[in-house]
Amino acid sequence: MHPLEPLDAGEIERAWAIVSAERSIAKARVIFINLHEPDKKLVLGHRPGDSVERAAFVIFVDGVAGQTYEAVVSLTQGRVVSCEHVPGVQPAIVIDEFTDCEAAVRADPRWQEAMRRRGVTDFELTMVDSWSAGNFGFADDEGRRLVRALTWVRRHPDDNGYARPVANLLTVVDLNKMEVVAVEDGGVVTLPPEDANYSPDVTGTRHDLKPIEIHQPEGPSFELRGHELAWQKWRMRLGFTPREGLVIHTVTYADQGRERPVLYRASIADMVVPYGDPRPTYFHRNAFDVGEYGIGTLANALQNGCDCLGEIRYLDAVVNDSKGRAVTLPNAMCIHEEDAGILWKHHDWRRNHGEVRRSRRLVVSFISTVGNYEYGFYWYFYQDGSIELEVKMTGIISNGAEPPGVKPPWGELVAPQVYGPIHQHFFNARLDMMVDGIENSVYEVNTVADPPGPENPHHNAFRTEATVLASEARAPRLVDPLRGRFWKVVNPSVRNRLGEPVAYKLMPGDNVLPFAGPEASVTKRAAFMTRHLWVTRYDPRERYAAGDYPNQHPGGAGLPAYLQDDAPLENTDVVLWYTFGSHHVVRPEDWPVMPVMRIGFMLKPAGFFDRSPALDVPAPARHCCAPGG
Ligand SMILES: [Cu+2]
């Protein structure tokens, strides 16, 4: 077994059985159980047949004392290696808590009274979503495991649940006691008039689409053995955690007989969605979907022909439930190939001869539903050595109701009386780089214009300027598209045939900065969104951009804390943390279900290869020659 093999169902259940046999825990709620990843050197030194020590990492809550614990469990030895109380934190909210919270709210007389004031008497038609409480310094929140819940009302049981938001109603729930702490009612607004359903019987269907089918008669070109994936020259291992979802490990590219490492580990290390409306039922909307909800546990079961098209292979993911039982998420990870347009082309018009190649990409993806939103995470591997991450956002916008004719300044109306506040989606990808080895340096590369002078008589000269990011505190950087800014991860000890150190560069895509002020709670808690690139020296304990426990955390954890020691970064084991923000000014066209919005970035070889690595891609079967030739 490979040391990075994710825990299977038996291992997950055994991990919890070992913990609960050693400790009696009152009202235990298991948050996450995942592989306790072995030491990096051990993983890299692993050879097939080597024995592997299996260990699990467990986070659980003692629901009576309201305390959080972290345990490391040796599955090989059948014992708890360590079990520590982590004071003053709240771990992620788990699925049972959503459902139990909804039931607790519906049963609360104060909430019921608020609903009756709105003419709602059939509470079965209501929908109550738990939103993480945030941390706003309220004395009443101190030491409690809380959510701030929002309510919607359907007209019929099968309606779009998010069509009719209940305005001005916020319900605060203590999740450990599972009781309503407060119902804040800021006044009745009539419910929006439309059901906003989107099933085909309601929307109608256009009839002018001819079938498109993808045939790979000889099967896909990739080979999937367990969690090991090989596709042409790429090789990697797939993992999955309840918190991060898909994790890509040990990515290598075969080049002239060598397996050349590029990445040790890549995942989404957190994300946050700050909303721009200051009113009582909006200001707290700051979901950290990775650290506060666990996008892995919320992964969809994907379907061929729907979520993915073509010759698809799936992998199940196994996560835990709150009782420490294993839950298999069928078809959670999707692996397939796509035609990606042209890869390269040149036409020699004198000889009337052309060469063109089609680009094929390997896609490894998963999709999570976090309340109203869907997030699809797509890692693309290309034949030219590039890697891309694309996040696709879809689902239903977070919304609220307004009185007829009212349009608040902090957002847009999407339907009569339905309002969508302006917001942003910030993602942070943790990229534990390994460019031809673990010892790398990081440079920022800007393009600068030469000053006019005898060397630049025509004022046209420009060049790149590379600056090493010498230590962690100097590394947090912003994108600068007007200077063509990118960052280069270099291995100073390995040279290409031109004598330059081999490198991969991180090419930013669209990006933005937060608009929440520096003193805003969300800015302190999600400091990772205030800079686009962070670089840290590898430390296995530094895994999450907003820290281990962002839920209800006052701030300062994660990246700002990781760079406190200002560790030197040159020729060492570096980790890149890239933040990319999608700015969402909602549109009526986002309603009732939003067409996919995309954001991402690329990793591209930059002197890693001696020449284009895509030359040997075979020519298309059909002879492609000159236009008209
Ligand atoms: Cu959005």
Residues whose N, C-alpha, C, O or C-beta is under 5 A from the ligand:
A	BS01	CU	H584
